Amino acid sequence: MVSSEMTPEQKLAQCNSRVQYFTESEQFDACIQETVRLVALSRLVYGDGHLKQAQAYAKLAKAYLKFKGWAAQANEHASRAHSLLPLSVPSSTPQEERVARLSCLLSTHQTQGGAALLLGTESFFNKAEGILGELQELRGVNPEESTKTEFDISTNLSRVYQRQGRSAEALAQCQKALELQEEMGEAGSTCSIHRDMAAIEQARGSLDKAIEHLLQAHAIALSQSPEGVEGAHVAHSLALAYSSAAEPHHNDSAARYFEESLRVYRSVAGPEDATVLTVLDDYCRFLLQTGHQERSVALQRESLALKRSAFGDLSAEVAETLQLIGGVEMTQGQMKRAHKTMSKCLEVQIALFGPRHKKTRATQRTVNMLSQVPEISAVHRREGNLQTRPPFCAVVPSPTAKGINTNMSDP
């Protein structure tokens, strides 16, 4: 606890230490709370417009983005830090101060770039790249930190270019990130870079190249953790890529990777996990696409109870599963079962979307069509007759109706 007898300067120094401690110990909420206090103390000690206050705002912005993913708050505080810094630094400014200002600017641009990615606005990473170059010229950043910052900028720039449809530039930034990763001697992010490259290649129609990158990512993930979630994620991506290929010989590979992904996800997260059920749905669609209807419906029926448990009886996931099962039952000529399944689907959709929603209306038309099938309409007619038939007592006369004597003591 900060002592009330400490001077503002001492409180500020202690606050800086606490921010560092909470960051390293991953106490993120406490870190943000302490960084808010750091902003206030910086203003108290140094006054408005001082570099120290800008640095405090830059730290707060970075914390909001990194620890919470709150892009709007991060952008607001980074903009505040940027407004406290001069647009240009005179050459007469001492080098130490120039380095400090440029470092703060670099941090704000990186944060604003990350926030821009989440908010869908333009990126600041190009500006950050230019500032890093100035810092390198001034030798204001050590080689290790410089390489790490270059790596962060490259990976984020690749995503910016990918969003803008500039695939060649996006791939060039990914390649640069791979080289920087090798330079740092770390393999931690290599898998995700290959996944990014696969997404870029697939988006521009180069499925074979996308699969090559995914296979590299898969090998890296398995080498790091044979039964890890990262490997399962890449296996799912591989399964989807192979299943979208036109060549039938890829179907065996797609099925193998679907099954691998499901096995690992189930062992790590359990059968009711949302990711497991998503992969299972993708696998079932693939099975339908390749003519394995029985297997697909069997898996969907097994998953129905899990989806009800995970998402609730009245959920879109349950409705979609009932619709898929009902559709296959129709194609197999099982009209009674299909009518029952689609009627259940309709009940869920009415509760979820209301009777006027396009999904509900489409299912209602299917149910109406199935109701006209002779074997189903005959059942409905019999049920209708039973409902309109008079009660048993109305057609069988009571014993006293014709003067029948029911007194057993009479002769």
Residue, then its C-alpha position, 0 to 999 in steps of 0.5 A: m500500500v502506498s504511504s500517505e507520507m511519501t512525496p508525489e515523486q516517491k509515489l510515482a517511482q513506487c507506482n512504476s515499480r508496481v506496474q512492472y510487477f503486475t505486468e510480470s505476474e500477469q495481474f492484468d486488472a491490477c496492472i491497468q488500475e495502477t497504470v491509471r494511477l501512474v497517469a494521474l501521478s505523472r500529471l501531478v509531478y510533471g504537469d500537463g504536456h510533459l513527456k513523462q505524462a505522454q509515456a504514462y498514457a502510452k503505457l495505459a493504452k498498451a495495457y488496455l489493448k494487450f490485456k483487455g483487447w479494448a481497442a477504443q480505449a487503447n486508441e483514445h489513450a494512445s491519441r492522448a499520448h500522441s497529442l502531448l508529443p511534438l510533431s518534430v524534434p529539433s536536431s539540437t535536442p539532446q539524444e537521450e530525450r530524442v530517443a525517449r520521445l521517439s520510443c514513446l511515439l513508436s509505442t503509440h503508433q504500434t498500439q494505434g495500429g493494433a487498435a485499428l486492426l480490431l476497429g477495422t480502420e487504417s493502420f499506423f504500423n507504417k509510421a511505426e516502421g519509420i520511427l523504428g528506423e530513426l531509433q536504429e540510426l540513433r542507436g536508441v534501441n538495442p538489437e534484440e528489442s529492435t528485431k522483436t519490434e520489427f517482427d511485431i510490425s511485420t506480422n501486423l502489416s501482413r494482416v493489414y495488407q491481407r485485409q486490403g487485398r494486397s496479397a503479394e505485400a502481405l506474403a512479403q511481410c510474412q516472409k520477413a517475419l519468418e526471417l526475423q523469427e529465425e534471427m531471434g532463434e525462437a520458433g514460437s510464432t512460426c506456426s501462426i505465420h505459416r497459418d497466415m500465409a496459408a490464409i492469404e494463398q487460399a484467399r487468392g485461389s492458390l489452394d496447393k500453396a495454402i496446403e503446403h503452408l498448413l502442412q509446415a504449420h502442422a509439423i511445427a505444432l506437433s514438434q512443439s506439442p504432439e497432442g496440443v490445441e495448436g496442432a488440432h487447430v491446424a489439423h482442422s484448417l487442413a481438413l477444410a482445405y483438403s475438403s474444398a479441393a476438387e480432386p477426390h483423392h484429397n478426401d482421405s486426407a480431409a477425413r484423417y485431419f478431421e478425425e485428428s482434430l476432433r480426437v485432440y480437441r475432445s481429449v483437451a476440452g471435452p466433448e461438449d466444448a463449442t470448438v469440438l461441436t463446430v469441428l464435428d459439424d464441419y466434418c458432418r458436412f464433409l461426409l454429406q458432400t462425399g456421400h456418407q449420409e448414414r455416418s453423417v446423420a449418426l454423428q449428428r444424432e450423437s451430437l444433439a444431446l451434447k448441443r442441448s447441454a452446451f447451448g440449450d434446447l432452444s438454440a440455433e445449434v440445435a435447430e441447425t442439427l435437426q434441420l440437417i438430420g431431417g434433410v437427410e431423412m427426406t433424401q432417404g425416403q424416411m418421410k415419417r421420421a423427417h416430418k417428426t424431425m422437421s416439426k421439432c426444428l420448426e418449434v425451436q425456430i418459432a421460439l428463437f426467431g418467431p413465425r415470420h422469420k425467413k428460416t422459420r417460414a422455409t421450415q414451415r413450408t417443408v413441414n407443410m409439404l411433408s404433411q401432404v405425403p399420403e402415409i403422414s396425411a392418413v395418420h393426421r386424418r385418423e388422429g383428427n377422427l379420434q378427436t372429433r368422435p363423441p365420448f364413449c359414454a355418449v354412444v353407450p346407453s347408461p343402464t337406467a336409460k331404458g328403465i333397467n332396474t339395477n337394484m340387486s336386492d330386488p328379485 
